[in-house]
Amino acid sequence: MRRYLWLILILWGAFALRMWHLDTESIWHDEGWSIRAIRGPFTTPDDNTPFLYYFTGHLLWRAGAGESPLAFRYISVLIGIVVVAMAYRLAQRWFGGRWTVLVGILTGISPLLWEYSQEVRAYTAVPLVALGMLAAAYMLLRAPLIPRRAWVFAGLVQLAGLYTHNLSVPLVVWLNLTLGIVWLIRRQWRQILIWAGVEIIVLIGYIPWVLTQSPSGTPLNTPPQLGLNLARDIWASYFYPVLAQLNYAQTNTELGLDTLLPVTVLGLLVTLLTLAWGIQRKQIMILWLLASHAVLVPLFSTLLMIAAHIDFHPRYYIAAVPGTILLLIGGIAALPRRVQYGVVVLILVFYIGLSGFSLYQIRTRSLYQHDDFRGIAQYYATLPADTVILVPFDVERALQDYYVDALNIQAQFINLPLYADEATVIQTLNMLVPRRVEFLTWYQLPADVRGMYPCLLTSASSDVTPPRFYFGLSTQQFYLERPLIPQTMSLQGAYREVTLLDAVTFAPSMAGTCVRTSWRLNQPTADDFSVSATVLNPFGGEITQTDSLITRDDNAGTSDWAVGDSGSAYQLLQLPDGAPLGVYPVRWNIYSPTQLSGLDVLDDAGNPAGKFIQTTVQLVGQQGTFTRNLVQSDSGQQIQTGIPFDVTLRLAPTSQAQTVVALVGDDWTQTQIIDNPNPAGQLAWVRFVVPPGNQGEAVLQVNGEDIAQYTVIDPPRLFDPPDFDLPVGEDFPGVAKLIGASVDDLTVTLVWQAHAPTDIAYTVFVQMLDEDGRVIAQSDAQPSRPTTSWVEGEYIVDVHTLHINVPDYDGETSLIAGFYNPSDFQRVQTSLGETFAQIR
C-alpha cells in the first residue's frame, strides 16, 4: 500500500508540474501543424510525422476537451504522466521498491520531458516508446525460453513507435543491435531467426508510411558534427531543453557561475556510476541494455539528423532521457550500501537544483518561450476584411488553422511558396494593386534573408508603416499603389570571383526604391559575398548605405554555390526625410567577411582598378518637417584652403523659388544658389573651396541669416624642391608634373610640382608591372593633400605603400604612376598622350 501511495504522490506532483502555466504560452507554428492533425489525423497528417499521437489527441478532442491551448496540450500532459509511471514500474522490477521513488522524482522533474509535455507535439510520446522497447528487450533476453507474448509485444511496440514519431527509427536500430549482439554471443540462432521474422512483419507494416515521406531538411540547415562538443551538448540538452537556453548556457554564467558546470558534474557522476556498476557485475544484462541505450540512441538520432540534413535541437534526444535516468539509479543501486545515501543526496542536490533552475528560466524569460503568434493574431483580428496578410512560405498553421478561427480573423491570407522567385512575387503583388498588405516575418524560418519582399513591397507602395514586433515575429503594412515593372539599369563591373549579370530598378516611391543586382559565381569560395550600395550627394559624400547578401532563390549564400550558380541581392535605397527628388549617384561594392574592403574591380586588361563601381538611380525622399535653417552635418569647424568643405543643410519652408547659401570671409564671399522645389523644407548639399592665401573667420549664411561660424586655415606649402633618387619629369597638363621619385622596397615616394588647383580630387595610382604588363603590386590613394588644394608651383611629397597582388612572382619589373578620376576611373593623360609616367 505504501508504494502505491508514493506512486500516487509522484504522479500527482508530475501532473501538477506539467499543468503549471500550460495555457500561458501562445500556440506556435509547429503546434499549429499538430492541431490540424489532431482535428483530422488521417486526412490532414502533420508534416512528415506519423498519426498515432494525433489520433489519441483526436479522441480527446472528440470527447469534448475543447479548443483552448490547454485542451490541445492536455494529451501531452497525460502521456508525460504515463512515462513517469512506466519508468517507476521498470525501476521497481529491476532495482527493487526502494529506488522507485527516486526514479519517479527524477523523471517527473526532467526539464526535457517536462518541456515537451507542455507542447502539442509528438515528441512527448517518444520516451514512452523508448521505455516500451527497453521493457521488450528485457523480456527477450532474460530467459532462454521466450514466451510468444514477448515477441508480439516487441513487434507491436516497434510499430507503435514508428507510427508515433520518426525519432523511433533510432530506437528500432538500437533494439536490433542490442538484441543481435547478445544472441550472437550466446549463439541463439533460433531467437535470431524468429526475430528476423518479427522485423519483416514490422517492416511490411511500416512501408505504407515510408512511401508517403519526403525530405524535410533544407540546404540552409547545419546538421550536427560528431565529436566531444556534440556529446557535451546532447547531455546538456537533457537539462536545457530550449535551444536558445542551451546556447546561452554554453557561453554565459549565472550569478558568476558557469551554467554548464553542474551539468558536467552530473555527467561525470553518471559515467562513474556506470563503471562502478560494471565492476560489480550485478544485473549485467540490465546494465547492457541501459548503457547501450544511453550511448547508442543519441548516436543513432544524430546520424538520422545528418542523413535528413536537420539542424541540432535538444528535442531530438528526448528518447534517451528515461533510460539514462534508469542507468543513473542502477549505478547507485549497485554501490555498497554505506555509500549509497551520500551519492543519493549528491545526485538530488545537483539534479533537482539544476532542473528547478532550468524550469524557472523557461517560465520567466520570454526568450525561452514560444514565439508570440497569439499577439500578432490579436493584431490581425483588428484588420478589415479587405486587407491581405502575405505569408512568404507555404502555410502558417498557427495563424491559418488555429487563430483564424479562435480570434475570428477576417483579413485574407495569401501564401507564396517558400523561396518564391522574383517573377512569382511580382505577379502576385501586381494582382493586389491597389490593396493594403501586411507582410509577416517569422524569424525562425529564413524565408527572405535577401530582403526581396520588403524591397519590392516598398517600391510598389505609397504608404509604409513601421514594423510591429512580437516575440519571434514581426508584421509590416504596405499600401500597394502601383504595379512593379522592372527597368534595366546601366551598371557594369568585372570581378574575378563573380560576374555581374544584370541590374534592375523599379519605379521609385517616397518610401524607397528597390534595386536588384544578379550575379554568377566564377570560382569556388568559402565566403558569402554581399553587396553594399551607397547613395551619394552631388559631391560624393555618403547620404545613406544599405547592404544585402547575394543569395540564390533558396537563400543559400555564395559559400554554398557551385561554380556557375547565380543569385541576386536586393537593395532598398531610401533617402532621409527632406531629400529632394532627383537622380543620385550610387556607389556599389562587393565584399565578404574576409575581404571587408571589397573585391577588386578589374579593368579591360584584367588588372585591379579599384573597389567600386558607380551608376545613377532616380530616388524620392519623404517630405521634410524642418522649422528653421540649420547645419545637419559638415566637414568640421576648421576649413583648409584649397580643400573642399561640404555642408548638409536643413532648409526651412519658404515661398521663395531659390535659397542663397553663402560662406563669407573677411574680404571674400562664395555663394551657392539652391532651387526650392519643396515649399515644406528640404535637405541641401553645398560645397565651398576657399582659395589658398585666405585665413581667419568665416560665416555660413542662408538668405542672409548667420547659421554657423568656422575658422579658415591656410596650410604651409613647400616651394623648394625636395630630394629624390629617380628623376622623371613627366607632365600631366592642368594637374602637376612628376618631378621625381624614390623607391625603397614596396614604399614609393613621388614628388609632384602642381600647376593649379583642380576641380576634381584625383586619385594617384602607382603600379609595379611584370614584363607582360601584369600588375604585380599597386597602390591607389588620394595624395597627401587633395589635388583641389594644390597651388601653382608648390611641391607635394606623396608616399605610397604598394600592396602585392602576385606574391610568388620572381622576375623583372617596371614602375609607373599617374592620376585618375575616382568616379569613372578615367586616367589623366600626359603631355605625350600617355596615361601614366614611367618611373623606372
C-alpha positions in Angstrom: 0.0 0.0 0.0 2.9 2.4 0.9 4.5 2.0 -2.6 1.2 2.9 -4.3 0.9 6.0 -2.1 4.3 7.1 -3.2 3.4 6.4 -6.8 0.2 8.5 -6.5 2.1 11.4 -4.9 4.8 11.3 -7.6 2.2 11.2 -10.4 0.2 14.0 -8.8 3.4 16.1 -8.5 4.4 15.4 -12.1 0.9 16.2 -13.2 0.8 19.5 -11.3 4.2 20.5 -12.7 3.1 19.8 -16.3 -0.1 21.8 -15.8 1.9 24.7 -14.5 1.2 27.7 -16.8 0.0 25.2 -19.5 -2.3 27.8 -21.1 0.1 30.7 -20.8 2.2 30.5 -23.9 0.9 31.1 -27.4 0.1 28.3 -29.8 3.1 28.5 -32.2 3.9 27.3 -35.7 4.7 23.6 -35.1 1.7 23.3 -32.7 -0.5 24.7 -35.4 0.5 21.7 -37.6 -0.3 19.4 -34.7 -3.7 20.9 -34.0 -4.6 20.5 -37.7 -3.5 16.8 -37.5 -5.5 16.3 -34.2 -8.6 17.5 -36.0 -8.1 15.1 -38.8 -5.3 12.6 -38.0 -5.8 10.5 -41.2 -6.9 13.2 -43.7 -4.6 16.1 -42.6 -1.5 14.5 -41.0 1.3 16.6 -39.5 4.2 17.4 -41.8 6.3 14.2 -42.0 5.1 12.9 -38.6 3.0 9.7 -38.3 -0.5 9.8 -36.9 -0.7 7.7 -33.8 -0.1 10.6 -31.3 -2.5 12.8 -33.2 -5.1 10.0 -33.2 -5.0 9.8 -29.4 -5.4 13.6 -29.2 -8.2 13.4 -31.7 -10.1 11.1 -29.4 -9.7 13.5 -26.5 -10.8 16.4 -28.8 -13.8 14.4 -29.9 -14.7 13.7 -26.3 -15.2 17.5 -25.8 -11.9 18.7 -24.4 -12.3 22.0 -26.2 -10.2 24.3 -28.4 -8.1 26.2 -25.9 -4.3 25.8 -25.9 -4.7 23.8 -22.6 -7.2 21.5 -24.2 -4.9 20.6 -27.1 -1.8 20.3 -24.9 -3.6 18.1 -22.3 -2.9 14.9 -24.3 0.9 15.6 -24.0 0.4 16.0 -20.2 -1.3 12.7 -19.9 1.4 10.9 -22.0 4.1 12.6 -19.8 2.4 11.1 -16.7 2.4 7.6 -18.3 6.1 8.0 -19.0 6.8 8.7 -15.3 4.6 5.7 -14.3 6.3 3.3 -16.7 9.8 4.4 -15.5 8.6 3.9 -12.0 7.4 0.4 -12.9 10.7 -0.6 -14.6 12.7 0.6 -11.7 10.6 -1.4 -9.3 11.1 -4.6 -11.4 14.9 -4.1 -12.0 16.2 -2.4 -8.8 13.5 -3.0 -6.1 11.0 -0.8 -4.4 13.4 1.4 -2.5 14.6 3.0 -5.8 11.3 3.7 -7.4 10.6 6.9 -5.6 14.0 8.4 -6.8 13.3 7.3 -10.4 9.8 8.8 -10.2 11.1 12.1 -8.9 13.9 12.4 -11.5 11.7 11.5 -14.3 8.9 13.8 -13.1 11.1 16.9 -13.0 13.2 16.2 -16.0 13.3 19.5 -17.9 13.4 17.9 -21.4 10.5 15.6 -20.6 8.6 18.5 -18.9 9.1 20.9 -21.8 7.6 18.6 -24.4 4.8 17.5 -22.1 3.6 21.1 -22.4 3.5 21.2 -26.2 1.1 19.8 -28.8 3.9 17.8 -30.4 4.5 14.0 -30.7 8.0 14.3 -29.1 6.4 13.7 -25.7 5.4 10.2 -26.8 8.9 9.1 -27.9 10.2 8.5 -24.3 7.2 6.2 -23.8 8.2 4.2 -26.9 11.8 4.1 -25.6 10.6 2.6 -22.2 8.5 0.1 -24.1 11.4 -1.0 -26.1 13.6 -1.3 -23.0 10.9 -3.5 -21.4 10.6 -5.6 -24.6 14.4 -6.1 -24.8 14.5 -7.2 -21.2 11.6 -9.7 -21.8 13.5 -11.1 -24.8 16.9 -11.5 -23.1 16.1 -12.5 -19.5 15.3 -16.2 -20.2 16.3 -18.9 -22.7 12.6 -19.7 -23.4 10.8 -16.6 -24.7 7.0 -16.6 -24.4 5.1 -15.7 -27.5 3.6 -12.6 -25.9 7.2 -11.2 -25.7 7.7 -11.5 -29.4 4.3 -9.9 -30.1 4.9 -7.1 -27.6 8.3 -6.3 -29.2 6.8 -6.2 -32.6 3.8 -4.0 -31.6 5.9 -1.6 -29.6 8.1 -1.0 -32.6 5.2 -0.5 -34.9 3.5 1.8 -32.4 6.7 3.8 -32.2 7.2 4.0 -35.9 3.7 5.3 -36.3 4.2 7.8 -33.5 7.3 9.7 -34.5 10.3 9.3 -36.8 12.6 9.5 -33.8 11.5 5.9 -33.1 13.7 4.8 -36.0 16.9 5.2 -33.9 15.2 3.2 -31.1 14.4 0.4 -33.5 18.0 0.3 -34.7 19.2 0.3 -31.1 16.9 -2.6 -30.3 18.0 -4.7 -33.2 21.7 -4.1 -32.5 21.4 -4.7 -28.7 19.5 -8.0 -29.2 21.6 -9.1 -32.1 24.9 -8.8 -30.2 23.7 -10.7 -27.2 22.1 -13.5 -29.3 25.3 -13.8 -31.4 27.4 -14.1 -28.3 25.1 -16.7 -26.9 24.7 -18.4 -30.3 21.0 -18.4 -30.0 20.3 -18.9 -33.7 16.6 -19.8 -33.2 15.9 -16.4 -31.5 17.7 -14.6 -34.3 15.5 -16.4 -36.9 12.3 -15.6 -35.0 13.4 -12.0 -34.6 14.1 -11.7 -38.3 10.5 -12.8 -39.0 9.2 -10.3 -36.5 11.2 -7.5 -38.1 10.0 -8.5 -41.6 6.4 -8.1 -40.3 7.3 -4.7 -38.8 8.9 -3.6 -42.0 5.9 -4.6 -44.0 3.7 -2.7 -41.6 5.9 0.4 -41.8 6.3 0.6 -45.6 3.0 2.3 -46.3 4.1 5.2 -44.2 7.6 5.3 -45.6 6.3 5.6 -49.1 4.5 8.9 -48.2 7.6 10.6 -46.9 9.7 13.3 -48.5 13.0 15.0 -47.4 12.5 17.6 -44.7 15.9 19.3 -44.5 17.0 22.3 -46.5 20.4 23.4 -47.8 20.4 26.2 -45.1 20.3 23.7 -42.3 23.6 22.8 -40.4 23.4 19.2 -39.2 25.5 18.4 -36.0 29.0 17.3 -36.3 30.1 14.2 -34.4 32.7 14.9 -31.6 33.1 15.6 -27.9 31.4 19.0 -28.2 28.3 17.3 -29.6 28.4 14.8 -26.7 28.5 17.7 -24.2 25.6 19.5 -26.0 23.5 16.3 -26.0 24.0 15.8 -22.3 23.3 19.5 -21.6 20.1 19.2 -23.7 18.6 17.0 -21.0 18.7 19.9 -18.6 18.4 22.9 -21.1 15.6 21.7 -23.4 15.2 25.0 -25.3 17.8 25.7 -28.0 18.2 29.4 -27.1 18.6 28.4 -23.4 21.2 25.8 -24.3 23.1 28.3 -26.5 23.1 30.8 -23.7 24.3 28.2 -21.1 27.3 27.4 -23.4 28.6 31.0 -23.4 27.3 32.7 -20.2 27.2 32.5 -16.5 24.5 32.9 -13.8 25.4 34.6 -10.5 29.0 34.3 -11.6 28.9 30.5 -12.0 29.4 28.5 -15.2 25.9 27.2 -16.0 27.3 24.1 -17.6 29.4 23.1 -14.6 26.6 21.3 -12.7 25.7 19.5 -15.9 29.3 18.4 -16.4 29.4 17.2 -12.8 26.3 15.1 -13.2 27.6 13.7 -16.4 30.8 12.6 -14.6 28.7 11.0 -11.8 26.7 9.0 -14.3 29.8 7.8 -16.0 31.5 6.8 -12.7 28.4 5.1 -11.5 28.1 3.1 -14.8 31.7 2.0 -14.4 31.1 1.0 -10.8 28.1 -1.0 -11.8 30.2 -2.8 -14.4 32.9 -3.6 -11.9 30.3 -5.0 -9.5 29.0 -7.3 -12.3 25.5 -7.2 -10.9 22.5 -7.4 -13.2 24.9 -7.2 -16.2 22.1 -7.7 -18.7 20.2 -4.6 -17.4 23.5 -2.7 -17.4 24.0 -3.6 -21.1 20.5 -2.5 -22.0 20.6 0.8 -20.2 24.3 1.7 -21.1 23.8 0.9 -24.8 20.6 2.8 -24.8 22.1 5.9 -23.2 25.0 5.9 -25.7 23.7 4.5 -28.9 20.2 6.1 -29.1 21.7 9.7 -29.1 24.3 8.5 -31.6 21.7 7.0 -34.0 19.5 10.1 -33.5 22.4 12.2 -34.6 23.0 10.1 -37.7 19.4 10.4 -38.6 19.7 14.2 -38.3 22.8 14.2 -40.5 21.1 12.0 -43.1 18.0 14.2 -43.2 20.1 17.4 -43.1 18.4 18.8 -40.0 19.7 21.3 -37.5 20.7 20.3 -34.0 18.0 20.7 -31.4 17.6 19.3 -27.8 14.2 17.7 -28.6 15.8 15.2 -31.0 17.4 13.5 -28.0 14.4 13.1 -25.8 14.2 9.3 -26.4 17.3 8.7 -24.3 16.3 10.6 -21.2 14.3 7.9 -19.2 16.8 5.2 -20.0 19.7 7.5 -18.8 17.8 8.2 -15.6 17.4 4.4 -15.0 21.1 3.9 -15.7 21.9 6.5 -13.1 19.7 4.8 -10.5 21.0 1.4 -11.4 24.6 2.6 -10.8 23.6 3.9 -7.4 21.8 0.6 -6.6 25.0 -1.4 -7.4 27.1 0.6 -4.9 27.8 -0.7 -1.4 25.0 0.4 1.0 27.4 2.5 3.1 28.0 5.0 0.2 24.5 4.9 -1.4 23.0 7.5 0.9 25.7 10.1 0.2 25.6 9.6 -3.5 21.7 9.9 -3.5 22.0 13.2 -1.6 24.6 14.5 -4.1 22.5 13.4 -7.1 19.4 15.0 -5.7 21.1 18.3 -4.9 22.6 18.6 -8.4 19.6 17.2 -10.3 16.8 19.0 -8.5 18.7 22.2 -8.3 19.7 22.2 -12.0 16.2 21.1 -13.1 14.5 23.7 -10.9 16.8 26.4 -12.2 16.1 25.4 -15.8 12.3 25.3 -15.4 12.4 28.7 -13.7 14.4 30.2 -16.6 11.9 28.8 -19.1 8.9 30.2 -17.3 10.4 33.6 -16.5 12.3 34.5 -19.7 10.4 35.2 -22.9 13.5 34.3 -24.9 13.0 30.6 -23.9 9.2 30.6 -24.7 7.1 30.1 -27.8 7.0 32.8 -30.5 4.1 35.2 -29.9 1.7 34.1 -32.6 -1.2 34.9 -30.2 -0.1 38.6 -30.0 0.3 39.0 -33.8 -3.0 37.2 -34.3 -4.8 39.6 -32.0 -3.5 42.5 -34.1 -4.6 40.7 -37.3 -8.0 40.3 -35.8 -8.4 44.1 -35.8 -7.8 44.4 -39.6 -10.6 44.9 -42.1 -11.7 42.1 -44.4 -10.1 43.6 -47.5 -6.6 43.5 -46.0 -4.2 40.9 -47.3 -1.8 39.1 -44.9 1.1 38.0 -47.1 2.9 34.9 -45.8 6.3 34.1 -47.5 6.0 30.4 -47.1 3.5 27.7 -47.9 1.3 27.9 -44.9 1.3 29.3 -41.3 -0.6 26.7 -39.4 -0.7 28.5 -36.0 -2.4 31.5 -37.7 -4.3 29.9 -40.5 -5.5 26.7 -38.8 -5.9 27.9 -35.2 -6.1 31.6 -34.5 -8.0 32.5 -37.7 -11.0 30.7 -36.0 -10.1 31.3 -32.4 -9.9 35.1 -32.8 -12.1 35.5 -35.9 -9.5 37.0 -38.2 -11.3 38.5 -41.2 -8.3 39.6 -43.3 -7.4 37.4 -46.2 -4.2 35.2 -46.1 -2.2 34.8 -49.3 0.7 32.3 -49.2 3.6 32.2 -51.5 6.0 29.2 -51.9 9.0 29.2 -49.6 11.9 30.7 -51.6 9.5 32.0 -54.3 11.3 33.6 -57.2 11.1 37.3 -58.1 8.7 36.8 -61.1 6.2 34.9 -58.9 6.3 37.6 -56.2 5.9 40.4 -58.7 3.0 38.7 -60.4 1.2 38.2 -57.0 1.8 41.8 -55.8 0.7 43.3 -59.1 -2.6 41.4 -58.8 -3.2 43.0 -55.4 -2.9 46.6 -56.6 -4.5 48.7 -55.1 -4.6 46.9 -51.7 -3.4 47.1 -48.1 -1.0 44.3 -47.4 0.5 43.1 -44.1 3.8 41.2 -44.6 4.5 38.5 -42.0 8.1 37.7 -40.9 8.8 34.7 -38.7 12.4 34.8 -37.7 12.8 31.0 -37.1 12.1 30.4 -40.8 14.7 32.2 -43.0 12.2 32.7 -45.9 13.7 36.0 -47.1 17.2 36.8 -45.8 17.7 38.8 -49.0 15.0 41.3 -48.1 13.3 40.8 -51.5 9.8 41.2 -50.2 10.2 44.5 -48.3 12.2 45.8 -51.2 9.5 45.1 -53.8 6.6 45.9 -51.5 8.1 49.3 -50.7 8.7 50.2 -54.3 5.1 49.4 -55.1 3.7 51.3 -52.1 2.6 54.9 -51.4 2.4 54.3 -47.7 4.6 52.1 -45.5 4.1 51.9 -41.7 6.9 51.0 -39.3 7.0 47.2 -38.4 5.1 45.9 -35.4 7.3 43.5 -33.4 6.1 40.5 -31.4 8.4 37.9 -29.8 9.9 35.9 -32.7 7.7 37.7 -35.3 7.0 41.0 -37.0 4.5 42.4 -39.4 4.6 45.5 -41.6 1.9 47.2 -43.5 2.2 48.4 -47.1 -0.4 50.2 -49.3 0.2 48.9 -52.8 -0.4 51.7 -55.3 1.4 50.9 -58.5 2.4 47.7 -60.3 6.0 46.6 -60.3 7.7 47.0 -63.7 11.4 46.2 -63.8 13.7 48.6 -65.7 17.2 47.7 -66.7 20.0 49.9 -65.2 23.3 50.8 -66.7 25.7 49.2 -64.2 28.9 47.5 -65.3 31.8 45.9 -63.4 34.2 43.0 -63.8 35.5 40.8 -61.0 37.5 37.6 -60.8 35.2 36.0 -58.3 31.8 36.9 -59.7 30.1 38.2 -62.8 27.5 40.9 -62.8 24.7 39.6 -64.9 22.3 42.5 -64.8 20.9 45.3 -62.6 17.2 46.2 -62.4 15.4 49.0 -60.7 11.7 49.6 -60.0 9.7 52.9 -60.1 10.7 55.0 -57.1 8.3 55.7 -54.2 8.6 58.1 -51.4 9.3 55.1 -49.1 12.3 53.9 -51.2 13.5 52.5 -54.5 14.2 48.8 -54.9 17.3 47.8 -56.9 18.1 44.1 -57.7 21.5 43.0 -59.0 22.1 39.5 -60.3 25.5 37.7 -60.1 27.1 34.4 -61.2 29.9 32.7 -59.3 33.1 32.3 -61.3 35.2 30.3 -58.9 34.6 28.3 -55.7 34.6 30.3 -52.5 34.2 29.8 -48.8 32.9 33.3 -48.4 29.4 34.7 -48.5 29.5 37.8 -50.7 27.4 40.8 -50.0 26.6 44.0 -52.0 26.9 47.4 -50.4 25.1 50.3 -52.1 25.9 53.8 -51.0 23.8 56.8 -52.1 26.0 59.8 -52.7 25.3 63.5 -52.7 26.4 65.6 -55.7 29.9 65.9 -54.2 30.5 62.2 -53.5 29.6 62.4 -49.8 27.6 59.5 -48.3 23.9 60.0 -47.7 22.8 56.5 -46.9 24.0 52.9 -47.2 22.4 49.5 -47.5 23.9 46.0 -47.5 22.4 42.8 -48.8 23.7 39.2 -49.1 23.9 37.7 -52.6 21.9 34.5 -52.4 20.1 32.0 -54.6 16.4 31.8 -54.5 16.7 29.2 -51.7 18.6 31.9 -49.7 21.9 30.0 -49.8 24.9 32.3 -49.8 27.8 32.0 -52.2 29.8 29.7 -49.9 27.2 27.0 -50.7 27.2 27.7 -54.5 28.7 25.6 -57.3 30.7 27.4 -60.0 28.1 28.8 -62.5 25.3 29.2 -59.9 23.6 32.6 -60.0 21.7 34.6 -57.4 20.6 38.1 -56.5 20.9 40.9 -54.0 18.1 43.4 -53.2 18.9 46.9 -52.1 16.2 49.2 -50.8 17.6 52.7 -51.4 15.9 55.2 -49.0 16.7 58.9 -48.8 16.4 60.8 -45.5 13.4 63.0 -44.9 13.5 66.2 -46.9 15.9 64.9 -49.6 14.7 66.3 -52.9 13.5 64.2 -55.9 16.4 63.6 -58.2 18.9 61.3 -59.9 21.6 60.4 -57.3 24.9 58.7 -57.8 25.0 55.2 -56.2 28.4 53.5 -55.4 28.5 49.7 -55.4 30.9 47.5 -53.5 31.1 43.7 -53.3 32.6 42.4 -50.1 32.8 39.4 -47.8 33.7 38.8 -44.1 37.3 38.1 -45.2 37.5 40.9 -47.7 35.8 43.8 -45.9 37.3 46.4 -48.2 35.8 44.8 -51.2 36.6 42.7 -54.2 38.8 44.2 -56.9 37.1 45.7 -59.9 39.1 44.7 -63.0 40.0 46.9 -66.0 39.8 45.8 -69.6 43.3 44.2 -69.2 42.2 42.2 -66.1 44.1 44.3 -63.7 42.7 45.7 -60.4 41.2 49.2 -60.9 39.7 50.0 -57.5 36.9 48.6 -55.3 33.8 50.4 -56.5 31.5 50.7 -59.5 29.0 53.5 -59.8 25.7 54.4 -61.6 22.8 56.8 -61.0 19.3 56.0 -59.7 16.2 58.2 -59.5 15.1 58.5 -55.9 12.3 60.2 -54.0 12.5 61.3 -50.3 9.9 61.8 -47.7 8.7 65.3 -47.2 10.7 67.2 -44.6 9.3 68.8 -41.5 12.0 71.4 -40.8 11.1 74.5 -38.9 14.3 76.5 -39.3 17.6 76.7 -41.2 20.4 74.8 -39.6 23.5 72.7 -40.4 22.8 69.0 -40.2 26.5 68.0 -40.8 29.7 69.5 -42.1 33.4 68.7 -42.6 34.4 70.1 -39.2 34.8 73.5 -37.5 38.0 74.3 -39.5 38.2 75.0 -43.2 41.5 74.4 -45.0 42.1 76.5 -48.1 42.0 74.6 -51.4 40.3 71.6 -49.8 36.5 71.0 -50.5 34.4 71.9 -47.5 31.0 70.1 -47.6 27.9 71.1 -45.7 24.5 69.4 -45.4 21.7 71.9 -44.7 18.2 71.6 -43.4 16.3 74.4 -45.1 13.1 75.7 -43.5 9.9 76.2 -45.5 10.0 79.2 -47.8 7.9 80.7 -50.5 11.0 81.8 -52.5 11.9 79.9 -55.6 15.6 79.9 -54.6 17.7 79.9 -51.5 21.1 81.7 -51.4 23.8 80.0 -49.3 27.0 82.0 -48.8 30.3 81.4 -47.0 31.5 84.9 -46.0 35.1 85.7 -45.0 36.9 88.9 -44.1 37.3 90.1 -47.7 35.8 87.3 -49.8 32.5 85.6 -50.3 31.5 82.3 -52.0 27.8 81.8 -53.0 25.7 78.7 -53.9 22.1 79.0 -55.3 19.7 76.2 -54.4 16.3 75.7 -56.1 13.4 75.1 -53.8 11.1 72.5 -55.3 9.7 71.6 -51.9 8.0 74.5 -50.1 7.8 72.4 -46.9 11.5 72.5 -46.5 14.3 70.2 -47.7 17.8 68.9 -47.3 20.5 70.5 -49.4 24.2 69.8 -50.0 26.7 72.6 -50.8 30.4 72.7 -51.3 32.8 75.5 -50.9 36.5 75.6 -51.8 38.3 78.6 -50.2 41.2 79.8 -52.4 44.7 79.4 -51.0 46.0 82.5 -49.3 43.0 83.2 -47.2 42.6 82.7 -43.4 40.6 83.9 -40.4 36.9 83.6 -39.5 34.1 82.7 -42.0 30.3 82.7 -41.5 27.8 80.4 -43.2 24.6 82.3 -44.2 21.3 81.2 -45.6 19.4 84.0 -47.2 21.5 86.4 -45.2 20.9 84.7 -41.9 24.0 83.5 -40.0 23.7 79.9 -39.0 27.3 78.7 -38.4 30.8 80.0 -37.9 34.1 78.5 -39.0 37.9 79.1 -38.9 39.8 79.2 -42.2 43.4 77.8 -42.1 45.9 78.2 -44.9 48.2 75.2 -44.5 52.0 75.6 -45.0 53.3 74.8 -48.5 56.6 73.6 -49.9 58.1 75.7 -52.7 61.7 74.4 -52.6 62.3 71.2 -54.5 62.8 68.2 -52.1 65.4 65.4 -52.6 64.6 62.3 -54.7 66.5 59.4 -56.2 65.0 58.9 -59.7 64.3 61.9 -61.9 61.1 61.5 -64.0 60.0 64.9 -65.5 56.6 63.7 -66.9 53.9 66.4 -67.2 50.2 65.9 -66.6 48.8 69.2 -68.0 46.3 71.0 -65.8 47.3 69.0 -62.7 51.0 68.6 -62.0 54.4 67.5 -63.2 56.0 64.3 -61.7 59.5 65.7 -60.9 61.0 62.5 -59.5 60.6 59.6 -57.2 62.3 57.5 -54.6 61.8 53.7 -54.2 62.5 51.7 -51.0 61.3 48.1 -51.5 57.5 48.5 -51.6 57.5 52.2 -50.5 57.4 54.7 -53.3 57.7 58.4 -52.7 56.5 60.6 -55.5 57.4 64.3 -55.8 54.9 66.4 -57.7 55.0 70.1 -58.7 51.5 71.5 -59.0 50.2 73.5 -62.0 47.0 74.7 -60.3 44.1 73.6 -58.1 41.8 71.1 -59.8 38.1 70.8 -59.8 38.3 67.0 -59.3 40.1 65.4 -56.4 42.2 63.0 -58.5 43.4 59.6 -57.1 47.1 58.7 -57.6 47.9 55.2 -58.7 51.3 53.5 -58.5 51.7 50.1 -60.2 54.5 47.6 -60.4 54.3 45.6 -63.7 55.9 42.4 -64.9 57.3 42.0 -68.4 53.9 41.3 -69.8 52.2 44.4 -68.2 50.5 42.4 -65.5 50.1 44.3 -62.2 52.2 42.6 -59.6 51.7 45.2 -56.8 49.9 48.5 -56.6 48.7 51.5 -54.6 45.5 53.6 -55.3 45.1 56.5 -52.9 44.5 60.2 -52.6 47.8 62.1 -52.4 49.0 63.6 -49.1 46.7 66.6 -49.8 43.8 66.6 -52.4 44.7 68.0 -55.8 41.9 70.5 -55.4 44.1 72.2 -52.7 47.3 72.4 -54.8 48.6 75.8 -55.8 50.8 76.7 -58.8 54.5 76.0 -58.2 54.3 74.1 -54.9 55.9 70.7 -54.3 53.9 67.8 -52.9 55.7 64.8 -51.3 53.3 61.8 -51.8 54.2 58.5 -50.1 52.6 55.2 -51.3 53.0 51.6 -50.0 52.4 49.0 -52.6 50.1 46.0 -51.9 51.3 42.8 -53.5 48.8 41.1 -55.9 51.1 38.2 -57.1 53.2 37.1 -54.1 55.1 34.4 -55.9 56.4 36.5 -58.8 60.1 36.4 -59.4 61.4 38.4 -62.4 62.0 41.9 -63.9 59.5 44.7 -63.1 58.8 48.2 -64.1 57.1 51.0 -62.1 54.5 53.5 -63.4 52.4 56.3 -61.8 49.6 58.6 -62.7 46.2 60.1 -61.9 42.6 59.0 -62.5 39.1 60.3 -61.7 37.8 58.1 -58.9 34.2 58.5 -60.1 34.8 56.8 -63.5 38.4 55.6 -63.4 39.3 57.8 -66.4 43.1 58.4 -66.3 44.7 61.8 -66.9 46.9 61.9 -69.9 50.5 63.2 -70.0 51.7 65.9 -72.4 52.8 63.0 -74.7 49.4 61.4 -74.8 50.2 58.5 -72.4 48.1 57.6 -69.4 51.0 57.1 -67.0 54.5 58.2 -66.2 57.3 55.7 -66.3 59.3 55.8 -63.1 61.8 53.1 -64.0 
